[in-house]
Amino acid sequence: MTHWQELEHRYFMHTFNRIPVTLVKGRGVRVWDEDGREYLDFVGGWAVDSLGHCPSVVVDAVTRQVKTLIHTSNQFYTIPQIQLAELLVQHSCLDKVFFSNSGAEANEGAIKLARRYGKQHLNGAYEVITTSSSFHGRTLAMVAASGQAKFQLPYVPLPVGFINVEYNDVNAIKQATTDKTCAVMLEPLQGEGGVNLADEGYLVAVQKWCEQKGILFILDEIQTGMGRIGTLFAYQQYGVEPDIMTLAKGLASGMPIGAILAKDRAAVFTPGEHGSTFGGNPVTCAAGYAALKYIIEHDIAGNARRVGQHLAAELNRLKQKYPLVADVRGRGLLMAMEFSRDIASPVVVGCLDRGLLVNRLKPNALRFMPPLVINNDEIDEGIEILDKVLLTVGD
Ligand SMILES: *Cc1c(COP(=O)(O)O)cnc(C)c1O
């Protein structure tokens, strides 16, 4: 263990079982540790570094803004916040934006918005239906919203108002809907919960049901948004339009930001009902504006789609080669490889030793979410390493 890792153990709460590598530098799809070792990065800061590490458009925007105005308060207008909001509205089906600092905080705001809507239009309805294996964040209310017992059990009792039903089962949503329901909240493709794809027609059926009942359809696109699965937003591939959508992770390509987007009719907050000290900060919004502009102008979503197809083909080739690969699934540059045995940890370590960072999604599954600017050659380089590791771990 290095000096830094010893200090971490001494001073930092033990919430992360970290990989024993201290990263000090990043550029493009590569990072370097304190000993100068280079790694190809298929984790991408947990689907955050959409344009890779230290992309010059974001570095320049942040540098310019940090020298001009780092922070003021939301009592005043600031320009980067307005520019980013306008660009998000122009390129989505939503009409209004609110900025937060993280994904969980964006989802909290979305739930508050749905409850305000319930008070104003649905006789005080406040319950939100969410799904099994979902992940919506780590705040207490979002732990209650997320359909995963491992995040909930340490903290019971949890805030009320969330009804959890099976994912990909529209009838379960119908049965759970009562006159207390104000919204349904889903991920269009579940990330943390296992890279679980929505079945054909599921999201359309859920949206139809929400329309029929007059309740809000909320999509958590914190992981799937910003081009990750091959279109700027995932909903565009599924023939649906959310009333409320949340974003975070890749929105500012590495800077901490979250956003709630809503259709006009759902954007019912009035002054004083919601707020944030740091949310909409000029520096993070300048980063978000530069990143989003670049993503749109350079069709980064298209790159994610094309390179994602190549990644899927290569992972499927390994599935043919190694019987212990049980499943390959995902879309764009959000893919998972599942094994028939719990070998994800040794595979992660094997890859690390050979200079590749991959995410252990579950004891028996890996997740791949590299920067969206990655190319086929870099995918091949990573696949070659994974192939070698599977050869040794697999028997
Ligand atoms: C990561 C994630 C969150 C939580 O975002 P934080 O920025 O960690 O609070 C919420 N929803 C989804 C779908 C996510 O992937």
The ligand as an SDF file (V2000), in Angstrom:
LIG
                    3D

 15 15  0  0  0  0  0  0  0  0999 V2000
  -25.4800    7.6490  -10.6120 C   0  0  0  0  0  0  0  0  0  0  0  0
  -26.9500    7.6780  -10.6710 C   0  0  0  0  0  0  0  0  0  0  0  0
  -27.7110    8.4250   -9.7470 C   0  0  0  0  0  0  0  0  0  0  0  0
  -27.0830    9.1770   -8.5960 C   0  0  0  0  0  0  0  0  0  0  0  0
  -26.2740   10.2240   -9.0270 O   0  0  0  0  0  0  0  0  0  0  0  0
  -25.2660   10.9010   -7.9630 P   0  0  0  0  0  0  0  0  0  0  0  0
  -24.6360   12.0310   -8.7700 O   0  0  0  0  0  0  0  0  0  0  0  0
  -24.2920    9.8670   -7.5320 O   0  0  0  0  0  0  0  0  0  0  0  0
  -26.0780   11.4130   -6.8520 O   0  0  0  0  0  0  0  0  0  0  0  0
  -29.0820    8.4260   -9.8890 C   0  0  0  0  0  0  0  0  0  0  0  0
  -29.6790    7.7450  -10.8830 N   0  0  0  0  0  0  0  0  0  0  0  0
  -28.9910    7.0220  -11.7820 C   0  0  0  0  0  0  0  0  0  0  0  0
  -29.7150    6.2990  -12.8720 C   0  0  0  0  0  0  0  0  0  0  0  0
  -27.6030    6.9560  -11.7010 C   0  0  0  0  0  0  0  0  0  0  0  0
  -26.9150    6.2090  -12.5670 O   0  0  0  0  0  0  0  0  0  0  0  0
  1  2  1  0
  2  3  1  0
  2 14  2  0
  3  4  1  0
  3 10  2  0
  4  5  1  0
  5  6  1  0
  6  7  2  0
  6  8  1  0
  6  9  1  0
 10 11  1  0
 11 12  2  0
 12 13  1  0
 12 14  1  0
 14 15  1  0
M  END
$$$$
